[in-house]
Amino acid sequence: MQTNLARFAEVGAAARRFSPQVTLLAGCAEPTPEAFASLAMLQTDGQPSVLFLNRVVNPPAGWKVIERDSVLQMAAVRELAMPAIPEDIVELGEPDTQEMFALAKLTKPGPFGTRTRELGTFLGLRREGRLAAMAGERLRLAHYVEVSAVCTHPDFVGRGLAGSLVAAVMHRMRKKGEAPILHVRAGNSRAIALYERLGFVERRRFESLVIVPLPR
């Protein structure tokens, strides 16, 4: 939120967040009481924020913890054979916004709003006239770009759609000299196994904290 994606930032004295329509992610240099107070000033709309922290943190009084989880950051450092990329992959745009949002709401791949697609390129596969699967780009850190919103409609799970889309997103990134990374819940063994087959390895772990300020 300080460099490539700064235009999406809502800025406080010691914290920043994305517009909730873009994503619920927020951040601070250190999770101090001052940072939480700054974030509370930004969260006057009642929307929660998601923080990725390098240790377990208990927010000060005045906050409600909605969810805690352990999240792996994985980087694609191994060059492995990629699955075939289907010819019918499409680039998703503004006309697809509601379908994208509905698919993310159903499958819960992580924070996803009606403007998340503005963060980067999103690709999709349609089956039986419906958006069956998608994957795209979110965070940008130096030359790293995050593969995000990887999800498949339950009616189409098991067909390799997610793997094909991740491979297509990775291919586009590498053509531009970017290094793919991603974040996945530590307990999502099925997704982790898929990402390992695509060459991703664990880089570090974060505490994912979903919080909202209590009404005053």
Residue frames as a rotation matrix with the C-alpha (Angstrom) as fourth column:
MET 1
0.558 0.830 0.000 0.00
0.830 -0.558 0.000 0.00
0.000 0.000 -1.000 0.00
GLN 2
0.432 -0.478 -0.765 3.07
0.129 -0.807 0.577 2.24
-0.893 -0.348 -0.287 -0.08
THR 3
-0.636 -0.745 -0.202 4.35
-0.154 -0.134 0.979 1.55
-0.756 0.654 -0.029 -3.60
ASN 4
-0.988 0.135 0.070 2.65
0.101 0.245 0.964 -0.15
0.113 0.960 -0.256 -6.55
LEU 5
-0.274 0.956 -0.107 -0.80
0.772 0.285 0.568 -0.21
0.573 0.073 -0.816 -4.95
ALA 6
-0.853 -0.150 -0.500 -0.63
0.470 -0.639 -0.609 3.11
-0.228 -0.754 0.615 -3.08
ARG 7
-0.828 0.551 0.102 -3.53
-0.389 -0.696 0.603 4.52
0.404 0.460 0.791 -5.08
PHE 8
-0.022 0.849 -0.528 -5.87
0.138 0.526 0.839 2.05
0.990 -0.054 -0.129 -3.33
ALA 9
-0.557 -0.356 -0.750 -4.73
0.713 0.258 -0.652 2.98
0.426 -0.898 0.110 0.19
GLU 10
0.677 0.581 0.453 -6.64
0.087 -0.673 0.734 4.71
0.731 -0.458 -0.506 2.94
VAL 11
-0.210 -0.969 -0.129 -3.91
0.436 0.025 -0.900 6.24
0.875 -0.246 0.417 5.09
GLY 12
0.913 0.402 -0.075 -3.83
0.227 -0.346 0.910 6.88
0.339 -0.848 -0.407 8.83
ALA 13
0.644 -0.681 0.348 -1.10
-0.758 -0.628 0.174 8.13
0.100 -0.376 -0.921 11.13
ALA 14
-0.353 -0.803 0.479 0.29
-0.851 0.489 0.193 4.64
-0.390 -0.340 -0.856 11.91
ALA 15
-0.374 0.286 0.882 -1.81
0.250 0.947 -0.201 2.24
-0.893 0.146 -0.426 9.79
ARG 16
-0.605 0.249 -0.756 -3.15
-0.777 -0.393 0.492 1.80
-0.175 0.885 0.431 6.31
ARG 17
-0.270 0.514 0.814 -5.88
0.181 0.857 -0.482 -0.24
-0.946 0.017 -0.325 4.72
PHE 18
-0.951 0.119 0.285 -7.30
0.285 -0.019 0.958 -0.87
0.120 0.993 -0.016 1.29
SER 19
-0.443 0.897 0.001 -10.73
-0.893 -0.441 0.096 0.40
0.087 0.041 0.995 0.46
PRO 20
-0.369 0.302 0.879 -13.03
-0.407 0.798 -0.445 -2.43
-0.836 -0.522 -0.172 1.66
GLN 21
0.732 0.659 -0.176 -14.47
-0.424 0.238 -0.874 -2.78
-0.534 0.714 0.454 -1.85
VAL 22
0.275 -0.733 -0.622 -10.96
-0.844 0.126 -0.521 -3.62
0.460 0.669 -0.584 -3.08
THR 23
0.006 -0.215 -0.977 -9.98
0.305 0.931 -0.203 -5.97
0.952 -0.297 0.071 -0.24
LEU 24
0.911 0.405 0.081 -10.15
0.024 -0.248 0.968 -6.09
0.412 -0.880 -0.236 3.56
LEU 25
0.257 -0.894 -0.368 -6.37
0.901 0.359 -0.244 -6.24
0.350 -0.269 0.897 3.97
ALA 26
0.926 -0.080 0.370 -4.75
-0.196 -0.937 0.288 -3.66
0.324 -0.339 -0.883 6.25
GLY 27
0.347 -0.871 -0.348 -1.26
0.752 0.480 -0.452 -3.14
0.561 -0.104 0.822 7.60
CYS 28
0.946 -0.207 0.251 1.05
-0.309 -0.809 0.500 -1.32
0.099 -0.551 -0.829 9.99
ALA 29
0.118 -0.983 -0.143 4.78
-0.605 0.043 -0.795 -1.23
0.788 0.181 -0.589 10.64
GLU 30
-0.910 -0.313 -0.270 4.32
0.033 0.595 -0.803 -2.66
0.412 -0.740 -0.532 14.15
PRO 31
-0.017 0.982 -0.191 1.09
0.407 0.181 0.895 -3.77
0.913 -0.063 -0.403 15.91
THR 32
-0.911 -0.352 -0.214 1.36
0.355 -0.408 -0.841 -1.13
0.209 -0.842 0.497 18.64
PRO 33
-0.176 0.873 -0.454 -1.55
0.783 -0.155 -0.603 0.49
-0.597 -0.462 -0.656 20.52
GLU 34
-0.306 0.007 -0.952 -0.95
-0.286 -0.954 0.085 3.57
-0.908 0.298 0.293 18.37
ALA 35
-0.957 -0.069 -0.283 -1.28
-0.291 0.259 0.921 1.50
0.009 0.963 -0.268 15.21
PHE 36
-0.607 0.791 -0.071 -4.55
0.791 0.611 0.032 -0.06
0.069 -0.037 -0.997 16.37
ALA 37
-0.083 0.565 -0.821 -5.88
0.437 -0.720 -0.539 3.39
-0.896 -0.404 -0.187 17.29
SER 38
-0.602 -0.219 -0.768 -4.92
-0.519 -0.624 0.584 4.65
-0.607 0.750 0.262 13.84
LEU 39
-0.964 0.260 -0.062 -6.63
0.133 0.667 0.733 1.69
0.232 0.698 -0.677 12.18
ALA 40
-0.368 0.871 -0.325 -9.77
0.838 0.159 -0.522 2.28
-0.403 -0.465 -0.789 14.24
MET 41
-0.249 0.226 -0.942 -9.93
-0.138 -0.971 -0.197 5.81
-0.959 0.081 0.273 12.84
LEU 42
-0.809 -0.090 -0.581 -10.01
-0.582 -0.013 0.813 4.31
-0.081 0.996 -0.041 9.34
GLN 43
-0.851 0.451 -0.269 -12.60
0.347 0.867 0.358 1.66
0.395 0.212 -0.894 10.19
THR 44
-0.805 0.589 -0.075 -15.54
-0.344 -0.565 -0.750 3.92
-0.484 -0.578 0.657 10.91
ASP 45
-0.325 0.691 -0.646 -17.66
-0.888 0.013 0.460 2.07
0.327 0.723 0.609 8.32
GLY 46
0.365 0.497 0.787 -18.01
-0.801 0.599 -0.006 -1.09
-0.474 -0.628 0.617 10.45
GLN 47
0.769 -0.159 -0.619 -16.03
-0.373 0.674 -0.638 -3.19
0.518 0.722 0.459 7.99
PRO 48
0.828 -0.541 0.151 -13.47
0.165 0.491 0.855 -5.66
-0.536 -0.683 0.496 9.39
SER 49
0.473 -0.767 -0.433 -9.79
-0.866 -0.314 -0.389 -5.61
0.163 0.559 -0.813 8.51
VAL 50
0.960 -0.272 -0.069 -7.42
0.275 0.960 0.042 -8.51
0.055 -0.059 0.997 7.90
LEU 51
0.528 -0.843 0.098 -3.87
-0.845 -0.511 0.157 -8.21
-0.083 -0.166 -0.983 9.24
PHE 52
0.747 -0.479 -0.461 -0.94
0.278 0.855 -0.438 -10.51
0.604 0.199 0.772 8.41
LEU 53
0.691 -0.450 0.565 1.34
-0.714 -0.544 0.440 -10.42
0.110 -0.708 -0.697 11.47
ASN 54
0.023 -0.789 -0.614 4.70
-0.440 0.544 -0.715 -12.10
0.898 0.287 -0.335 12.14
ARG 55
-0.950 -0.230 -0.212 3.62
0.073 0.497 -0.865 -13.15
0.305 -0.837 -0.455 15.64
VAL 56
-0.098 0.938 -0.334 0.49
0.867 0.246 0.434 -13.74
0.489 -0.246 -0.837 17.71
VAL 57
-0.936 -0.145 0.321 -0.96
0.030 -0.941 -0.336 -10.39
0.351 -0.305 0.885 18.75
ASN 58
-0.199 0.889 -0.412 -3.87
0.977 0.148 -0.153 -9.57
-0.075 -0.433 -0.898 21.06
PRO 59
-0.238 0.151 0.959 -5.54
0.396 -0.887 0.238 -6.29
0.887 0.436 0.151 20.06
PRO 60
-0.993 -0.101 0.057 -6.12
-0.001 -0.481 -0.877 -3.74
0.116 -0.871 0.477 22.80
ALA 61
-0.435 0.886 -0.157 -9.51
0.571 0.137 -0.810 -3.20
-0.696 -0.442 -0.566 24.41
GLY 62
-0.028 0.538 -0.843 -12.15
-0.440 -0.764 -0.473 -1.94
-0.898 0.357 0.258 22.03
TRP 63
-0.430 -0.164 -0.888 -11.60
-0.895 0.208 0.395 -4.54
0.119 0.964 -0.236 19.33
LYS 64
0.535 0.576 0.618 -13.48
-0.544 0.794 -0.270 -7.72
-0.647 -0.192 0.738 18.45
VAL 65
-0.670 -0.735 -0.107 -11.45
-0.609 0.462 0.645 -10.62
-0.425 0.497 -0.757 17.04
ILE 66
0.394 0.847 -0.357 -13.57
-0.896 0.268 -0.353 -12.28
-0.204 0.459 0.865 14.35
GLU 67
0.993 -0.102 -0.060 -11.05
0.077 0.943 -0.324 -14.93
0.090 0.317 0.944 13.32
ARG 68
0.220 -0.974 0.045 -7.47
-0.810 -0.157 0.564 -16.06
-0.543 -0.160 -0.824 13.83
ASP 69
0.981 0.021 0.191 -5.58
0.073 0.877 -0.474 -18.42
-0.178 0.480 0.859 11.57
SER 70
0.026 -1.000 0.012 -2.09
-0.049 0.011 0.999 -19.47
-0.998 -0.027 -0.049 10.56
VAL 71
0.938 0.298 -0.179 -1.22
-0.145 -0.131 -0.981 -18.56
-0.316 0.946 -0.079 6.98
LEU 72
0.123 -0.908 0.401 1.67
0.642 0.381 0.666 -19.81
-0.757 0.176 0.629 4.86
GLN 73
0.584 -0.114 -0.804 3.43
-0.629 -0.690 -0.359 -17.55
-0.514 0.715 -0.474 2.41
MET 74
0.360 -0.414 0.836 4.69
0.490 0.847 0.208 -19.70
-0.794 0.335 0.507 -0.46
ALA 75
0.200 -0.391 -0.898 7.07
-0.712 -0.688 0.141 -18.74
-0.674 0.611 -0.416 -3.27
ALA 76
0.971 0.154 0.181 7.45
0.022 0.697 -0.716 -20.45
-0.237 0.700 0.674 -6.64
VAL 77
0.317 -0.940 -0.126 11.16
-0.806 -0.337 0.487 -21.22
-0.500 -0.053 -0.864 -6.53
ARG 78
-0.410 -0.426 0.807 11.16
0.023 0.879 0.476 -24.63
-0.912 0.214 -0.350 -8.21
GLU 79
-0.313 0.252 -0.916 10.82
-0.931 -0.274 0.242 -24.93
-0.190 0.928 0.321 -11.97
LEU 80
-0.558 0.223 0.799 8.47
0.033 0.968 -0.248 -27.88
-0.829 -0.112 -0.548 -12.44
ALA 81
-0.908 0.308 0.286 6.44
0.349 0.176 0.920 -29.06
0.233 0.935 -0.267 -15.39
MET 82
-0.724 0.680 -0.111 3.27
-0.521 -0.646 -0.559 -26.99
-0.452 -0.347 0.822 -15.59
PRO 83
-0.209 0.740 0.640 -0.16
0.496 0.644 -0.583 -28.42
-0.843 0.195 -0.501 -16.41
ALA 84
-0.621 0.058 0.782 -1.52
0.762 -0.189 0.619 -27.72
0.184 0.980 0.073 -19.84
ILE 85
-0.732 0.368 -0.573 -3.12
-0.036 -0.861 -0.507 -24.29
-0.680 -0.351 0.644 -20.12
PRO 86
-0.063 0.793 0.607 -6.61
0.804 0.400 -0.439 -24.59
-0.591 0.460 -0.663 -21.68
GLU 87
-0.784 -0.239 0.573 -7.20
0.591 -0.569 0.572 -22.48
0.189 0.787 0.587 -24.77
ASP 88
0.052 0.917 0.395 -10.56
0.551 -0.356 0.754 -21.28
0.833 0.179 -0.524 -23.44
ILE 89
-0.198 -0.178 -0.964 -9.12
0.925 -0.360 -0.124 -19.35
-0.325 -0.916 0.236 -20.49
VAL 90
0.327 0.380 0.865 -10.54
0.643 -0.760 0.090 -15.82
0.692 0.527 -0.493 -20.57
GLU 91
-0.851 -0.523 -0.039 -9.39
0.417 -0.630 -0.655 -12.56
0.318 -0.574 0.755 -19.00
LEU 92
0.050 0.920 -0.389 -12.07
0.993 -0.005 0.118 -11.33
0.107 -0.392 -0.914 -16.62
GLY 93
-0.819 -0.309 0.483 -13.14
0.335 -0.942 -0.036 -7.69
0.466 0.132 0.875 -16.56
GLU 94
-0.872 0.455 0.181 -15.80
-0.472 -0.680 -0.561 -5.29
-0.132 -0.574 0.808 -15.36
PRO 95
-0.081 0.922 -0.380 -18.73
-0.837 0.144 0.528 -7.18
0.541 0.360 0.760 -16.93
ASP 96
0.002 0.009 -1.000 -17.73
0.146 0.989 0.009 -10.25
0.989 -0.146 0.001 -14.88
THR 97
-0.623 -0.402 0.671 -17.58
-0.504 -0.450 -0.737 -8.44
0.598 -0.797 0.078 -11.52
GLN 98
0.131 0.762 0.634 -20.77
-0.991 0.079 0.110 -9.86
0.034 -0.642 0.766 -10.02
GLU 99
0.818 0.107 -0.566 -19.96
-0.205 0.972 -0.112 -13.43
0.538 0.207 0.817 -11.10
MET 100
-0.173 -0.968 -0.182 -16.46
0.073 0.171 -0.982 -13.11
0.982 -0.183 0.041 -9.65
PHE 101
-0.548 0.018 0.836 -17.78
-0.753 -0.446 -0.483 -11.73
0.365 -0.895 0.258 -6.38
ALA 102
0.529 0.828 0.185 -20.43
-0.840 0.481 0.250 -14.46
0.118 -0.288 0.950 -6.13
LEU 103
0.593 -0.384 -0.708 -17.87
0.055 0.896 -0.440 -17.21
0.803 0.222 0.553 -6.77
ALA 104
-0.528 -0.833 0.164 -15.52
-0.063 -0.155 -0.986 -15.78
0.847 -0.530 0.029 -4.12
LYS 105
-0.241 0.529 0.814 -18.36
-0.949 -0.305 -0.083 -15.41
0.204 -0.792 0.575 -1.63
LEU 106
0.774 0.581 -0.250 -19.31
-0.549 0.814 0.192 -19.06
0.315 -0.011 0.949 -2.18
THR 107
0.645 -0.567 -0.512 -15.81
0.346 0.814 -0.466 -20.54
0.682 0.123 0.721 -2.02
LYS 108
0.982 -0.177 0.062 -14.09
-0.148 -0.529 0.836 -18.09
-0.115 -0.830 -0.546 0.39
PRO 109
0.532 -0.846 0.039 -10.55
0.669 0.392 -0.632 -18.00
0.519 0.363 0.774 -1.08
GLY 110
-0.493 -0.654 -0.574 -9.74
0.853 -0.493 -0.171 -14.94
-0.171 -0.574 0.801 1.07
PRO 111
-0.118 0.473 -0.873 -10.72
0.229 -0.842 -0.488 -11.27
-0.966 -0.258 -0.009 1.20
PHE 112
-0.792 -0.047 0.609 -12.44
0.611 -0.018 0.792 -10.38
-0.026 0.999 0.043 -2.07
GLY 113
-0.272 0.685 -0.676 -14.54
0.162 -0.659 -0.734 -7.34
-0.948 -0.309 0.068 -2.86
THR 114
0.669 0.656 0.349 -16.39
0.474 -0.014 -0.881 -5.90
-0.573 0.754 -0.320 -5.81
ARG 115
0.877 -0.402 -0.263 -13.23
-0.480 -0.703 -0.525 -3.97
0.026 0.587 -0.809 -6.86
THR 116
0.418 -0.764 0.491 -10.58
-0.138 0.481 0.866 -6.65
-0.898 -0.429 0.096 -6.17
ARG 117
0.571 -0.169 0.804 -10.21
0.757 0.488 -0.435 -7.28
-0.319 0.856 0.406 -9.89
GLU 118
0.959 -0.196 0.205 -8.66
-0.084 -0.886 -0.457 -3.77
0.271 0.421 -0.866 -10.19
LEU 119
0.609 -0.759 0.231 -5.52
-0.424 -0.065 0.904 -5.02
-0.671 -0.648 -0.361 -8.39
GLY 120
-0.551 -0.832 -0.067 -4.30
-0.520 0.279 0.807 -6.99
-0.652 0.480 -0.586 -11.40
THR 121
-0.429 0.341 -0.837 -5.17
-0.792 0.304 0.530 -9.45
0.435 0.890 0.140 -14.13
PHE 122
-0.274 0.419 0.866 -7.78
-0.552 0.668 -0.498 -12.11
-0.787 -0.615 0.048 -13.33
LEU 123
-0.717 -0.010 -0.697 -8.32
-0.621 0.463 0.633 -15.19
0.316 0.886 -0.338 -15.47
GLY 124
-0.159 0.740 0.653 -11.30
-0.714 0.371 -0.594 -17.51
-0.682 -0.561 0.469 -15.54
LEU 125
-0.988 0.003 -0.151 -12.71
-0.100 0.740 0.665 -20.67
0.114 0.673 -0.731 -17.04
ARG 126
-0.233 0.971 0.060 -16.36
-0.934 -0.206 -0.293 -21.06
-0.272 -0.124 0.954 -17.94
ARG 127
-0.995 0.045 -0.086 -18.18
0.021 0.966 0.258 -24.35
0.094 0.255 -0.962 -17.95
GLU 128
-0.397 0.918 -0.017 -21.85
0.912 0.397 0.102 -24.92
0.100 0.025 -0.995 -18.76
GLY 129
0.153 0.471 0.869 -22.33
0.502 -0.794 0.342 -21.19
0.851 0.384 -0.358 -19.20
ARG 130
0.980 0.190 -0.063 -21.04
0.139 -0.422 0.896 -20.36
0.144 -0.887 -0.440 -15.71
LEU 131
0.212 -0.930 0.300 -17.81
-0.744 -0.352 -0.567 -19.00
0.633 -0.103 -0.767 -14.22
ALA 132
0.795 0.124 -0.594 -16.42
0.100 0.939 0.330 -22.30
0.598 -0.321 0.734 -12.95
ALA 133
0.448 -0.728 -0.519 -13.02
0.856 0.181 0.485 -21.16
-0.259 -0.661 0.704 -11.65
MET 134
0.826 -0.252 0.503 -10.78
0.038 -0.867 -0.496 -18.11
0.562 0.430 -0.707 -11.43
ALA 135
0.349 -0.765 -0.541 -7.38
0.866 0.044 0.498 -16.91
-0.357 -0.643 0.678 -10.25
GLY 136
0.762 -0.049 0.646 -5.63
0.343 -0.815 -0.467 -13.57
0.550 0.577 -0.604 -10.41
GLU 137
-0.354 -0.935 0.034 -3.19
0.621 -0.262 -0.738 -11.07
0.699 -0.240 0.673 -8.94
ARG 138
0.782 0.584 -0.217 -3.36
0.548 -0.480 0.685 -9.09
0.296 -0.654 -0.696 -5.71
LEU 139
0.806 -0.469 -0.361 -0.39
0.012 -0.596 0.803 -7.83
-0.592 -0.651 -0.475 -3.67
ARG 140
0.709 -0.662 0.245 2.81
0.324 -0.003 -0.946 -6.53
0.627 0.750 0.212 -5.29
LEU 141
0.869 -0.489 -0.072 6.02
-0.045 -0.223 0.974 -6.56
-0.493 -0.843 -0.216 -3.23
ALA 142
-0.185 -0.932 -0.311 9.15
-0.488 -0.188 0.852 -5.41
-0.853 0.309 -0.420 -5.07
HIS 143
-0.580 -0.046 -0.813 9.41
-0.802 0.207 0.560 -7.94
0.142 0.977 -0.157 -7.93
TYR 144
-0.938 0.335 0.084 7.07
0.295 0.904 -0.310 -10.42
-0.179 -0.266 -0.947 -6.21
VAL 145
-0.512 0.858 -0.055 3.42
-0.780 -0.437 0.448 -10.61
0.360 0.272 0.892 -7.27
GLU 146
-0.699 0.289 0.655 0.79
-0.394 0.609 -0.689 -12.54
-0.598 -0.739 -0.312 -5.35
VAL 147
-0.736 0.567 -0.369 -1.37
-0.032 0.515 0.856 -15.19
0.676 0.642 -0.361 -6.99
SER 148
-0.886 0.437 0.157 -4.75
-0.271 -0.211 -0.939 -14.74
-0.377 -0.875 0.305 -5.36
ALA 149
-0.062 0.993 -0.098 -8.47
-0.834 -0.105 -0.542 -15.58
-0.549 0.048 0.835 -5.37
VAL 150
-0.794 -0.219 -0.568 -7.81
-0.502 0.763 0.407 -19.14
0.344 0.608 -0.716 -6.55
CYS 151
-0.471 0.700 0.538 -11.21
-0.458 0.327 -0.827 -20.81
-0.754 -0.635 0.167 -6.40
THR 152
-0.916 0.242 -0.320 -13.40
-0.154 0.525 0.837 -23.36
0.371 0.816 -0.444 -8.12
HIS 153
-0.073 0.968 0.240 -17.15
-0.964 -0.131 0.233 -23.70
0.257 -0.214 0.942 -7.96
PRO 154
-0.311 -0.058 0.949 -18.09
-0.629 0.761 -0.160 -26.90
-0.712 -0.647 -0.272 -6.04
ASP 155
0.722 0.667 0.186 -19.84
-0.285 0.531 -0.798 -28.27
-0.631 0.523 0.573 -9.13
PHE 156
0.874 -0.405 -0.267 -16.53
-0.244 0.109 -0.964 -28.32
0.420 0.908 -0.004 -11.02
VAL 157
0.307 -0.775 0.553 -14.00
-0.886 -0.021 0.463 -29.40
-0.347 -0.632 -0.693 -8.38
GLY 158
0.210 -0.330 0.920 -11.65
-0.066 0.934 0.350 -32.22
-0.975 -0.135 0.175 -9.38
ARG 159
0.865 0.165 0.473 -11.22
0.442 0.193 -0.876 -31.23
-0.236 0.967 0.094 -13.03
GLY 160
-0.061 -0.997 0.056 -7.85
0.957 -0.042 0.286 -29.51
-0.283 0.071 0.957 -12.66
LEU 161
0.577 0.356 0.735 -9.26
0.638 -0.758 -0.134 -26.05
0.510 0.546 -0.665 -13.37
ALA 162
0.971 -0.204 -0.127 -7.55
-0.053 -0.697 0.715 -24.32
-0.234 -0.687 -0.688 -10.45
GLY 163
0.216 -0.953 0.215 -4.15
0.419 0.289 0.861 -25.76
-0.882 -0.096 0.461 -11.33
SER 164
0.008 -0.159 0.987 -4.50
0.999 -0.044 -0.015 -24.68
0.046 0.986 0.158 -14.95
LEU 165
0.793 0.363 0.488 -5.44
0.369 -0.925 0.088 -21.15
0.484 0.111 -0.868 -13.97
VAL 166
0.792 -0.583 -0.182 -2.61
-0.038 -0.345 0.938 -20.79
-0.609 -0.736 -0.295 -11.45
ALA 167
-0.024 -0.816 0.577 -0.18
0.747 0.369 0.553 -22.04
-0.664 0.444 0.601 -14.10
ALA 168
0.253 0.191 0.948 -1.55
0.879 -0.456 -0.142 -19.46
0.405 0.869 -0.283 -16.55
VAL 169
0.989 0.098 0.107 -1.23
0.039 -0.889 0.457 -16.63
0.139 -0.448 -0.883 -14.00
MET 170
0.494 -0.869 0.009 2.34
0.168 0.106 0.980 -17.73
-0.853 -0.483 0.198 -13.15
HIS 171
0.013 -0.472 0.881 3.26
0.966 0.235 0.111 -17.88
-0.260 0.850 0.459 -16.84
ARG 172
0.632 0.290 0.718 2.11
0.528 -0.840 -0.126 -14.28
0.566 0.459 -0.684 -17.36
MET 173
0.951 -0.301 -0.073 4.03
-0.117 -0.567 0.815 -13.10
-0.287 -0.767 -0.575 -14.32
ARG 174
0.263 -0.922 0.284 7.27
0.422 0.374 0.826 -14.78
-0.868 -0.098 0.487 -15.35
LYS 175
0.231 -0.132 0.964 7.05
0.961 -0.123 -0.247 -13.34
0.151 0.984 0.099 -18.87
LYS 176
0.750 0.096 0.654 7.16
0.081 -0.995 0.053 -9.90
0.656 0.014 -0.755 -17.19
GLY 177
-0.279 -0.960 -0.004 10.08
0.037 -0.007 -0.999 -10.86
0.959 -0.279 0.038 -14.94
GLU 178
0.042 0.391 0.920 7.90
-0.912 -0.361 0.195 -11.15
0.408 -0.847 0.341 -11.83
ALA 179
-0.863 -0.376 -0.339 8.22
-0.181 0.855 -0.487 -13.86
0.472 -0.358 -0.805 -9.16
PRO 180
0.095 0.992 -0.078 4.97
-0.264 0.100 0.959 -15.56
0.960 -0.071 0.272 -8.07
ILE 181
-0.981 -0.181 0.065 4.07
-0.115 0.285 -0.952 -15.85
0.154 -0.941 -0.301 -4.40
LEU 182
-0.071 0.997 -0.039 0.80
-0.146 0.029 0.989 -16.73
0.987 0.076 0.144 -2.68
HIS 183
-0.739 -0.039 0.672 -0.82
-0.671 -0.043 -0.740 -17.08
0.058 -0.998 0.006 0.73
VAL 184
-0.078 0.684 -0.725 -2.79
-0.238 0.694 0.680 -20.10
0.968 0.226 0.109 1.90
ARG 185
0.542 0.335 0.771 -4.30
-0.820 0.010 0.573 -21.21
0.184 -0.942 0.280 5.19
ALA 186
-0.488 -0.853 0.185 -1.95
-0.872 0.468 -0.142 -23.61
0.035 -0.231 -0.972 6.96
GLY 187
-0.396 0.403 0.825 -4.76
-0.300 0.792 -0.532 -26.14
-0.868 -0.458 -0.193 7.38
ASN 188
0.626 0.641 -0.445 -5.73
-0.607 0.042 -0.793 -26.20
-0.490 0.767 0.415 3.70
SER 189
-0.136 -0.780 0.610 -3.75
-0.180 0.625 0.759 -29.32
-0.974 -0.007 -0.226 2.84
ARG 190
0.396 0.341 0.853 -5.46
0.716 0.467 -0.519 -29.85
-0.575 0.816 -0.059 -0.52
ALA 191
0.999 -0.025 0.044 -4.51
0.006 -0.804 -0.594 -26.40
0.050 0.594 -0.803 -1.78
ILE 192
0.414 -0.907 0.082 -0.97
-0.697 -0.257 0.669 -26.65
-0.586 -0.334 -0.738 -0.37
ALA 193
-0.001 -0.378 0.926 -0.45
0.280 0.889 0.363 -29.96
-0.960 0.260 0.105 -2.19
LEU 194
0.746 0.320 0.584 -1.58
0.645 -0.126 -0.754 -28.33
-0.167 0.939 -0.300 -5.45
TYR 195
0.917 -0.395 -0.060 0.77
-0.399 -0.906 -0.143 -25.40
0.002 0.155 -0.988 -5.00
GLU 196
0.165 -0.888 0.428 3.70
-0.453 0.317 0.833 -27.69
-0.876 -0.332 -0.350 -4.18
ARG 197
0.227 -0.028 0.974 3.06
0.678 0.722 -0.137 -29.57
-0.699 0.691 0.183 -7.43
LEU 198
0.870 0.146 0.470 3.34
0.456 -0.602 -0.656 -26.22
0.187 0.785 -0.590 -9.21
GLY 199
0.060 -0.981 0.184 6.73
0.635 -0.105 -0.765 -25.48
0.770 0.163 0.617 -7.65
PHE 200
0.372 0.112 0.921 5.77
-0.470 -0.833 0.291 -23.42
0.801 -0.541 -0.257 -4.60
VAL 201
-0.199 -0.420 -0.886 7.57
0.676 0.595 -0.434 -23.91
0.709 -0.685 0.165 -1.29
GLU 202
0.765 0.489 -0.420 6.85
0.631 -0.433 0.644 -22.44
0.133 -0.757 -0.640 2.13
ARG 203
-0.019 -0.742 0.671 8.69
0.323 -0.639 -0.698 -19.15
0.946 0.203 0.252 2.66
ARG 204
-0.954 -0.223 0.199 7.31
-0.116 -0.337 -0.934 -18.03
0.276 -0.914 0.296 6.03
ARG 205
-0.280 0.887 -0.366 4.25
0.867 0.398 0.300 -18.13
0.411 -0.234 -0.881 8.28
PHE 206
-0.764 0.149 0.628 1.96
-0.256 -0.963 -0.084 -15.36
0.592 -0.225 0.774 9.39
GLU 207
-0.646 0.708 -0.284 -0.76
0.581 0.216 -0.785 -14.94
-0.495 -0.672 -0.551 11.97
SER 208
-0.674 0.541 0.503 -3.90
0.254 -0.470 0.845 -13.87
0.694 0.698 0.180 10.11
LEU 209
-0.713 0.401 -0.575 -6.08
0.552 -0.183 -0.813 -11.68
-0.431 -0.898 -0.091 12.31
VAL 210
-0.436 0.681 0.589 -9.56
0.469 -0.387 0.794 -10.51
0.768 0.622 -0.151 11.30
ILE 211
-0.608 0.112 -0.786 -10.73
0.737 -0.289 -0.611 -7.67
-0.295 -0.951 0.093 13.55
VAL 212
-0.080 0.604 0.793 -13.34
0.510 -0.659 0.553 -4.96
0.857 0.449 -0.255 13.80
PRO 213
-0.928 -0.242 0.283 -13.60
-0.089 -0.593 -0.800 -2.08
0.362 -0.768 0.529 16.32
LEU 214
-0.446 0.793 -0.415 -16.42
0.894 0.374 -0.246 -2.38
-0.040 -0.481 -0.876 18.83
PRO 215
0.196 0.591 0.782 -19.14
0.517 -0.740 0.430 0.29
0.833 0.320 -0.451 18.67
ARG 216
-0.844 -0.528 -0.097 -18.41
0.389 -0.478 -0.787 3.23
0.370 -0.702 0.609 20.91
